[in-house]
Amino acid sequence: MKRPYLTLSVFLLFITFQCFINTEVTAAETTPVDDKSTDAGLPDKHPVIFFDNSDFNFGQIYKGQKVEHIYKFENRGNVTLEIKKVKPSCGCTAVILTNKTIPPGETGEIKTTFNSGTYRGNIKKSITVSSNDPNNPNHRLTISGQIIEDISIKPVNINFGSIFLDKGTDKTVTVTIKSQTEPDFKINKITTSKPFINASIAEEKDGEYVIKVTLKDYRKIGRFSGKIYLETNSTKQQKAIIPFFGEIAGDVTAYPKRIYYGIVTEGKELTQKVFVKINKKGIKVLDTKISPDFLSVKIDAKYEQNNPHCLIEIKLHKEAAVGKLNGLLELYTNSKQQPVIKIPITGEVKKG
């Protein structure tokens, strides 16, 4: 008599258990889970700048020629790439041919032009591309190669040396010029950057020229420099430049021409030196004057030696005021040519 009730109880217990299991499964499926690993596989949101080739070698070109090249790049990120700035080093220019904003997966171009100008030999220049790529904010491109000369100039520059004013300033030097490739090479025109320099053809034989360069009646004491410009019939190098330099020396020559202390920490003392060469017998430094007042002068004069000179020490004292240093050293002499020699003093004093 008890079996039917036992069977019914077991059945009801089974039904209750199944309902509990189904409720737990449903709750597990519908309740949100705080699982941080679900976002771990997502990529970072940022642009990626990628160049097919960051380095370009143009091989060989002749001096004076130009080279153009286009650098291609791609945005391999998942956010718009923004080109903020393209900054070339000396000798070349660079411009963006496409938009400054490059969407993901799109490409852009940067065109660079290198002007060989007065360069010669092996060169390497760079272009810096600044963008919003956080991993590569300043990408460096390079352009390199060798610059050869069709026009051979010997010597490559003219050094007139030191010319004493009281002995006359006229001086002449010669330069040999020829083409490496042109059998019928000709110099069509010669000009100079300074009126006291004259340059003319002294001789021409089988395409080789001898140029006479003369310094004429220049009486300003100090260093001088300039350039001689040549225009030729060379198809590879139509123009050439010959630099020149020298110095007109008076009774006294002081080196350096400017005293520079650089950046000095406040409260620190620093000494610089000036060498004063005496070029004429009997000339002396009689007195000095210096400003500002936190600078002082000490002279070690040696006039009786075979090379008469003065060694002047200029001390920057620890009391120097913070800020830019703009001073002046004045040397008073018994020279009629140079009664006063002025030497500027520069630098900066910064707080420690």
C-alpha positions as CSV (number, residue, x, y, z in Angstrom):
1,M,0.0,0.0,0.0
2,K,2.9,2.4,0.6
3,R,4.6,1.9,-2.8
4,P,2.4,4.4,-4.8
5,Y,3.2,7.2,-2.3
6,L,6.9,6.4,-2.5
7,T,6.9,6.6,-6.3
8,L,5.0,9.9,-6.2
9,S,7.5,11.4,-3.7
10,V,10.5,10.4,-5.9
11,F,8.9,11.9,-9.0
12,L,8.1,15.2,-7.2
13,L,11.7,15.4,-5.9
14,F,13.1,14.9,-9.5
15,I,10.8,17.6,-10.9
16,T,12.0,20.1,-8.2
17,F,15.7,19.3,-8.9
18,Q,15.2,19.9,-12.6
19,C,13.5,23.3,-12.0
20,F,16.5,24.4,-9.8
21,I,19.1,23.4,-12.4
22,N,17.2,25.3,-15.2
23,T,16.9,28.4,-13.0
24,E,20.7,28.4,-12.3
25,V,21.6,28.0,-15.9
26,T,19.2,30.8,-17.0
27,A,20.7,33.1,-14.3
28,A,24.2,32.3,-15.5
29,E,23.3,33.2,-19.1
30,T,21.4,36.4,-18.3
31,T,23.6,37.9,-15.5
32,P,26.5,40.1,-16.8
33,V,30.0,39.0,-15.9
34,D,32.7,41.5,-15.0
35,D,35.4,39.8,-17.1
36,K,38.2,42.2,-17.9
37,S,39.7,39.6,-20.3
38,T,37.0,40.4,-22.9
39,D,38.7,43.7,-23.8
40,A,42.2,42.3,-23.7
41,G,42.1,41.3,-27.4
42,L,41.0,44.7,-28.7
43,P,43.9,46.7,-30.5
44,D,45.1,50.0,-29.1
45,K,43.5,53.0,-30.8
46,H,46.4,55.0,-32.4
47,P,47.9,55.7,-35.9
48,V,51.0,54.0,-37.2
49,I,53.2,55.7,-39.7
50,F,55.1,53.3,-42.0
51,F,57.5,54.2,-44.9
52,D,58.3,51.9,-47.7
53,N,61.9,53.1,-47.6
54,S,63.2,55.7,-45.2
55,D,66.6,55.9,-46.8
56,F,67.3,57.2,-50.4
57,N,70.8,57.1,-52.0
58,F,71.0,59.1,-55.3
59,G,74.4,57.7,-56.3
60,Q,76.5,60.3,-58.0
61,I,75.6,63.8,-59.2
62,Y,77.7,66.8,-60.4
63,K,78.2,69.8,-58.1
64,G,75.4,72.3,-58.7
65,Q,72.8,69.7,-59.7
66,K,69.5,69.0,-57.9
67,V,67.9,65.6,-57.0
68,E,64.2,65.0,-56.3
69,H,62.7,62.0,-54.5
70,I,59.3,61.0,-53.3
71,Y,59.0,59.1,-50.0
72,K,55.8,57.1,-49.8
73,F,54.2,56.2,-46.4
74,E,51.1,54.5,-45.1
75,N,48.9,54.7,-42.0
76,R,48.9,51.2,-40.6
77,G,47.0,52.2,-37.5
78,N,43.3,52.4,-36.7
79,V,43.1,56.2,-36.1
80,T,43.7,59.0,-38.5
81,L,47.4,59.9,-38.9
82,E,48.2,63.6,-38.7
83,I,51.5,65.0,-40.1
84,K,52.4,67.9,-37.9
85,K,55.7,69.0,-39.4
86,V,58.3,68.0,-42.0
87,K,61.7,69.6,-41.2
88,P,64.7,69.0,-43.5
89,S,68.3,69.6,-42.5
90,C,70.5,71.9,-44.5
91,G,70.8,71.3,-48.3
92,C,67.3,70.1,-49.0
93,T,63.7,71.0,-48.9
94,A,60.6,68.8,-48.3
95,V,56.9,69.2,-49.0
96,I,53.8,67.0,-48.4
97,L,52.2,66.2,-51.7
98,T,49.1,64.7,-50.1
99,N,46.8,65.8,-47.3
100,K,48.3,66.1,-43.8
101,T,45.6,63.8,-42.4
102,I,45.8,60.2,-43.6
103,P,42.9,57.8,-42.6
104,P,43.7,54.2,-41.5
105,G,44.9,52.1,-44.5
106,E,45.5,55.1,-46.7
107,T,48.8,56.3,-48.1
108,G,50.6,59.7,-48.5
109,E,53.7,61.2,-50.2
110,I,56.5,63.5,-49.2
111,K,58.6,65.1,-51.9
112,T,62.2,66.2,-51.2
113,T,64.5,68.2,-53.3
114,F,68.3,68.2,-52.6
115,N,70.4,71.1,-54.0
116,S,74.0,70.1,-54.1
117,G,75.0,73.8,-54.2
118,T,78.6,74.1,-53.0
119,Y,78.8,70.6,-51.4
120,R,81.3,68.1,-52.6
121,G,82.2,64.5,-51.7
122,N,80.0,62.1,-49.8
123,I,77.0,63.7,-48.1
124,K,74.1,62.5,-45.9
125,K,71.1,64.8,-45.0
126,S,68.0,64.1,-43.0
127,I,64.3,65.0,-43.0
128,T,62.3,64.7,-39.7
129,V,58.6,63.8,-40.1
130,S,56.7,64.7,-36.9
131,S,53.2,63.1,-36.5
132,N,50.7,62.0,-33.9
133,D,52.0,58.4,-34.0
134,P,52.8,57.9,-30.2
135,N,55.3,55.2,-30.9
136,N,57.2,57.1,-33.6
137,P,56.5,60.8,-33.2
138,N,59.6,61.9,-35.1
139,H,60.4,59.6,-38.0
140,R,63.8,60.2,-39.7
141,L,64.3,60.1,-43.4
142,T,67.7,60.3,-45.1
143,I,69.0,61.3,-48.4
144,S,72.7,60.5,-49.3
145,G,75.1,60.2,-52.2
146,Q,78.3,61.5,-53.7
147,I,78.8,64.9,-55.3
148,I,81.5,65.0,-57.9
149,E,82.9,68.1,-59.8
150,D,83.3,68.5,-63.5
151,I,85.2,71.8,-62.9
152,S,88.6,71.2,-61.3
153,I,89.8,74.3,-59.3
154,K,93.3,74.3,-57.8
155,P,93.6,75.6,-55.1
156,V,89.9,75.1,-54.1
157,N,90.1,78.4,-52.1
158,I,92.4,81.4,-51.9
159,N,94.1,82.3,-48.7
160,F,95.8,85.7,-48.9
161,G,97.2,85.2,-45.4
162,S,98.1,88.1,-43.1
163,I,99.1,91.3,-44.9
164,F,100.6,94.1,-42.9
165,L,99.1,97.5,-43.6
166,D,102.3,99.5,-43.4
167,K,104.0,97.3,-46.0
168,G,101.2,97.7,-48.7
169,T,98.1,95.6,-49.2
170,D,98.4,94.7,-52.8
171,K,98.8,91.0,-53.4
172,T,98.2,88.6,-56.4
173,V,97.6,84.9,-56.5
174,T,96.7,82.5,-59.3
175,V,94.2,79.7,-59.7
176,T,94.1,76.9,-62.3
177,I,90.7,75.8,-63.7
178,K,89.7,73.1,-66.2
179,S,86.9,70.8,-67.0
180,Q,87.0,67.0,-66.4
181,T,84.7,66.2,-69.3
182,E,84.3,69.1,-71.7
183,P,86.9,69.1,-74.5
184,D,86.0,72.7,-75.5
185,F,85.7,74.1,-72.0
186,K,85.3,77.9,-71.7
187,I,84.9,80.4,-68.9
188,N,82.2,82.9,-70.0
189,K,82.2,85.3,-67.1
190,I,84.0,86.1,-63.8
191,T,82.6,88.2,-61.1
192,T,83.7,88.9,-57.5
193,S,81.7,89.7,-54.3
194,K,84.0,92.4,-53.1
195,P,85.1,95.5,-54.9
196,F,88.7,95.3,-53.7
197,I,89.2,91.9,-55.4
198,N,89.9,91.7,-59.1
199,A,89.8,88.4,-61.0
200,S,90.7,88.0,-64.7
201,I,91.9,85.4,-67.2
202,A,95.7,85.5,-67.3
203,E,96.2,82.5,-69.6
204,E,94.2,79.8,-71.5
205,K,95.6,76.8,-73.2
206,D,93.7,73.7,-74.4
207,G,90.7,74.4,-72.2
208,E,92.8,75.0,-69.1
209,Y,92.6,78.5,-67.6
210,V,94.9,80.4,-65.2
211,I,93.0,83.0,-63.3
212,K,94.8,86.0,-61.7
213,V,93.2,87.2,-58.5
214,T,94.4,90.5,-57.0
215,L,93.8,92.2,-53.7
216,K,94.0,95.9,-54.5
217,D,94.5,98.8,-52.1
218,Y,92.4,97.4,-49.2
219,R,93.2,99.2,-46.0
220,K,90.6,98.1,-43.4
221,I,92.3,96.3,-40.5
222,G,90.8,92.9,-39.7
223,R,89.7,89.8,-41.5
224,F,88.0,89.8,-44.9
225,S,86.4,87.1,-47.0
226,G,84.3,86.7,-50.1
227,K,83.7,84.6,-53.3
228,I,84.6,84.6,-56.9
229,Y,81.8,83.4,-59.3
230,L,82.5,81.6,-62.5
231,E,80.0,81.0,-65.4
232,T,81.1,78.3,-67.8
233,N,79.9,76.4,-70.9
234,S,80.0,73.1,-69.0
235,T,76.7,71.2,-69.4
236,K,77.3,69.4,-66.1
237,Q,78.4,72.3,-63.9
238,Q,77.6,75.7,-65.4
239,K,78.7,77.6,-62.3
240,A,81.6,77.4,-59.9
241,I,82.6,79.3,-56.8
242,I,86.1,80.1,-55.4
243,P,86.1,81.3,-51.8
244,F,88.8,83.8,-50.7
245,F,89.8,85.1,-47.3
246,G,92.7,86.9,-45.5
247,E,93.5,89.5,-42.9
248,I,94.9,93.0,-43.0
249,A,97.2,93.3,-39.9
250,G,97.9,96.7,-38.3
251,D,100.5,97.4,-35.6
252,V,98.6,95.3,-33.1
253,T,96.6,92.0,-33.6
254,A,94.3,90.7,-30.9
255,Y,92.9,87.1,-30.8
256,P,90.1,86.3,-30.3
257,K,88.1,89.1,-31.8
258,R,85.3,88.4,-29.3
259,I,85.4,87.0,-25.7
260,Y,82.6,84.4,-25.1
261,Y,82.0,83.0,-21.6
262,G,79.1,80.7,-22.7
263,I,76.6,79.9,-19.9
264,V,78.0,80.4,-16.4
265,T,76.4,79.4,-13.2
266,E,75.7,82.2,-10.7
267,G,78.5,82.6,-8.1
268,K,81.1,80.9,-10.3
269,E,84.3,82.7,-11.4
270,L,85.7,82.1,-14.9
271,T,88.8,83.5,-16.7
272,Q,89.2,84.0,-20.5
273,K,92.4,85.1,-22.3
274,V,93.2,87.4,-25.1
275,F,96.6,87.2,-27.0
276,V,97.8,90.6,-28.3
277,K,100.6,90.3,-30.9
278,I,102.8,93.4,-31.4
279,N,103.6,93.7,-35.1
280,K,105.7,96.9,-35.0
281,K,108.6,97.7,-32.8
282,G,107.9,100.2,-30.0
283,I,104.2,99.6,-29.9
284,K,102.7,98.9,-26.4
285,V,99.4,98.5,-24.7
286,L,99.2,101.5,-22.4
287,D,96.0,101.1,-20.6
288,T,92.7,99.1,-20.5
289,K,89.1,99.7,-19.8
290,I,86.4,97.0,-19.2
291,S,82.7,96.9,-18.4
292,P,80.6,95.9,-16.6
293,D,82.3,96.2,-13.2
294,F,82.1,92.5,-12.2
295,L,84.9,91.9,-14.9
296,S,88.5,92.6,-14.2
297,V,91.7,92.7,-16.4
298,K,95.2,91.5,-15.8
299,I,98.1,92.1,-18.3
300,D,101.2,90.1,-18.7
301,A,103.4,92.2,-21.1
302,K,106.4,90.8,-22.8
303,Y,107.8,93.4,-25.1
304,E,111.5,92.6,-25.1
305,Q,111.2,89.2,-26.7
306,N,111.7,88.3,-30.4
307,N,107.9,88.0,-30.6
308,P,106.7,90.9,-28.5
309,H,103.2,90.3,-27.1
310,C,100.8,90.7,-24.2
311,L,98.7,88.0,-22.6
312,I,95.5,89.6,-21.1
313,E,93.4,87.7,-18.6
314,I,89.7,88.8,-18.2
315,K,88.1,87.4,-15.0
316,L,84.3,87.1,-14.6
317,H,83.8,87.4,-10.8
318,K,81.3,85.6,-8.7
319,E,79.3,88.8,-8.1
320,A,78.2,88.8,-11.8
321,A,74.6,89.6,-12.2
322,V,72.2,87.0,-13.5
323,G,71.2,87.6,-17.1
324,K,72.8,88.2,-20.5
325,L,76.4,89.4,-20.5
326,N,77.1,92.3,-22.8
327,G,80.5,93.8,-22.0
328,L,83.4,95.5,-23.7
329,L,87.2,95.4,-23.3
330,E,89.1,98.4,-24.7
331,L,92.8,98.4,-25.2
332,Y,94.6,101.7,-25.5
333,T,97.9,101.7,-27.4
334,N,100.5,104.2,-28.7
335,S,99.8,103.1,-32.3
336,K,98.6,105.8,-34.7
337,Q,96.8,103.2,-36.7
338,Q,95.0,101.6,-33.8
339,P,94.9,103.9,-30.8
340,V,91.9,101.9,-29.4
341,I,91.1,98.2,-29.9
342,K,87.6,97.2,-28.9
343,I,86.8,93.5,-28.0
344,P,83.1,92.7,-27.2
345,I,82.4,90.3,-24.3
346,T,79.3,88.1,-24.4
347,G,77.8,85.2,-22.5
348,E,75.1,84.5,-19.9
349,V,74.9,84.1,-16.2
350,K,72.2,81.7,-14.9
351,K,70.9,81.0,-11.5
352,G,72.4,77.9,-9.9
